[in-house]
Amino acid sequence: MDRARKDLDTCQSLADIIELRLDLIEDFDLPLLLKEAGKPCIVTNRCKMDGGQYTGTEEERVAVLRQAIDLGANYIDIETSTPGPLLKSILENKGSVKAILSHHDFTRTPDDLNPLYDLMSQLPADILKIITYATDINDNLALFRLLARAKKDEKQMIAFCMGEKGEVSRILTVQQGGWLTFGSLETGKESAPGQIPAKTLKHVYRVNDLKPESKMYGVIGDPVSKSMGYLIHNKAFQDAGLPHVYVPLLVQNVTRFFSAYEPYLGGLSVTMPHKEAIMKSLGRIDPAADRIGAVNTVVPDGNGWAGYNTDCSGALKALEPHGSLKSKNVLIIGAGGTAKAIGQGVTDAGAHLILTYNRNKEKAQELADQLQGRLISIRDVDQADADIVINCSPVGMAPNTNDTPFPARLLKPGMIVFDSVYNPMETRLFKDAQSAGCIAISGVELFVHQAAEQFELWTGKTAPLALMRQVVEEKLSPLE
Ligand SMILES: NC(=O)c1ccc[n+]([C@@H]2O[C@H](COP(=O)([O-])OP(=O)(O)OC[C@H]3O[C@@H](n4cnc5c(N)ncnc54)[C@H](OP(=O)(O)O)[C@@H]3O)[C@@H](O)[C@H]2O)c1
């Protein structure tokens, strides 16, 4: 009870309605909680079958809801799994208290939720709540279709998916016509799988402010949980006065995802492992992205979609203030995806490219041939005579922050050193470069510029670069 009362305080600035999960509060004092809530309350006493912790009998459990009705709570939540006579008696004798009739499926999302909706609609509840578990990102769309139907039927409905693949519907449910979405009090205090902190829902995704015309943007990848895109792009949309939202989308099958989500989308970021697979869903590929063979940005293009690579254009933008690349010796450490994108960009800008191999000479040779660059072993970097060094390997990334891919003794004043690693923000290579009088560019610049290029492609507006940089730096700051 002490914790619950403190939690009520935290809710005040976050919630419009507070759900009192009595099954999670030991020895609860319902009159006191209702008195101190300060906001309309939903009283819920969840049984185990529906994901709750209540251990008493069904009669005892429902008696608590009866007490909530007698105390004049605003809403009660009662499950479809409640024994028929108990369910009927409470729904028929609830006075002016509004009843949410809820159904939870913790294992899957059935393709067709209409039969369940029809059955639930026959009971005298005020609000229907259908919550399922997303095993696939496309499951969320079944809930969006259900919300569209409820809207047409003028029924109030709560509907979204649980689990990491359900995050998109937790964020968009209200915009799609849902009556509310649930947020956790803070990370670690979730009362259901995939619940997002209320603070994030309200201040990052701005769920209260989304409009019917808000478009969905997002990053598709596997995994996507570590991506910072949702912080930077939502902030940029807000700063530009745009009502759009950017969400993480955990996608396994890109083609299936794209064909189903197309009508909802304003644009996409694409990350590993989908940068090549997405290309066949798009009508047009920008020539640079085509040469790289990878797309990280999807943009509406007439009636279809176009693909771009802003890892490439973003890197060039980060290098731009430091002079022309023409005829410069650019040493790229690594020969993976990032090396390919940046290597293509610097080659197109007229630089002489030198790539390094570490374990995988054959693959690196293939890329060097494609980009008409020179290939050397990582152990021979002293032979490169580089004007510009770009680290496109993971060397120096946390936790191995003492490692560097390029010896400090080879750094000379005036050299440009660009590290694509951004965790930590200041890598050993970055600090060595600063000490040696080089122009040092951090991985944050690559991240921010590739995101800024995406924003500009999607919106046609100038990206708020300084704000975007601030968001990334705050997130990566060791004090966080
Ligand atoms: N700032 C940003 O926005 C941003 C964006 C994308 C990527 N990145 C950074 O770029 C890094 C590379 O990403 P990626 O997608 O290109 O990865 P990737 O495709 O796996 O390629 C990694 C490359 O690094 C080389 N490498 C690995 N360990 C090495 C070592 N000890 N010494 C020298 N070379 C080594 C690999 O060579 P072998 O296979 O021959 O070992 C490979 O060519 C990431 O770790 C990330 O930190 C940053």
The ligand as a Gaussian input file, in Angstrom:
#p B3LYP/6-31G(d) Opt

LIG

0 1
 N       27.704000       6.016000     -36.469000
 C       26.814000       5.336000     -37.140000
 O       25.703000       5.807000     -37.419000
 C       27.147000       3.948000     -37.607000
 C       26.369000       3.349000     -38.607000
 C       26.709000       2.051000     -39.028000
 C       27.797000       1.418000     -38.457000
 N       28.528000       2.042000     -37.486000
 C       29.739000       1.400000     -36.896000
 O       30.438000       0.737000     -37.924000
 C       30.891000      -0.521000     -37.484000
 C       30.912000      -1.499000     -38.656000
 O       29.586000      -1.777000     -39.095000
 P       29.288000      -2.732000     -40.346000
 O       27.827000      -2.826000     -40.448000
 O       30.064000      -2.295000     -41.513000
 O       29.889000      -4.133000     -39.812000
 P       30.345000      -5.375000     -40.663000
 O       29.615000      -5.441000     -41.947000
 O       30.301000      -6.548000     -39.731000
 O       31.898000      -5.090000     -40.992000
 C       32.874000      -4.979000     -40.004000
 C       34.234000      -4.855000     -40.700000
 O       35.200000      -4.609000     -39.685000
 C       36.306000      -5.481000     -39.856000
 N       36.920000      -5.814000     -38.580000
 C       36.357000      -6.491000     -37.553000
 N       37.242000      -6.597000     -36.542000
 C       38.384000      -5.982000     -36.938000
 C       39.651000      -5.764000     -36.339000
 N       39.909000      -6.208000     -35.102000
 N       40.575000      -5.075000     -37.036000
 C       40.309000      -4.632000     -38.267000
 N       39.136000      -4.816000     -38.916000
 C       38.182000      -5.478000     -38.243000
 C       35.727000      -6.707000     -40.519000
 O       36.756000      -7.362000     -41.247000
 P       36.899000      -8.968000     -41.274000
 O       35.529000      -9.517000     -41.577000
 O       37.904000      -9.195000     -42.319000
 O       37.376000      -9.354000     -39.886000
 C       34.665000      -6.102000     -41.452000
 O       35.220000      -5.743000     -42.675000
 C       29.900000      -0.917000     -36.382000
 O       30.539000      -1.693000     -35.425000
 C       29.396000       0.404000     -35.833000
 O       30.126000       0.716000     -34.671000
 C       28.222000       3.287000     -37.069000

